[in-house]
Amino acid sequence: MIKLIPLAMLGLSLGACVATQPPSYLAAPANSTIDTRSPGYTAVTAGVRSYDVVDPLDWRELNRRVAPGANPERDDSNDAARRGR
């Protein structure tokens, strides 16, 4: 307890030496002559897509649509189950 009092006094005396305001070169803007642009408004829901419920689709056809180099109009599949054979 006796050692705590001098340590507290040292802390308080050093705290009194700290500057109360930051130096002007830290608080000043880099170039005060340049005008800044006010931020524009952007809606919160901008770019949100609707994901509604849809009917189930054939998973084979969906895979063909998203495959690299796929051409969904060209139906050249030889899938026997899809053609009813």
Beta strands, then each sheet from edge to edge (+ up, - down):
end
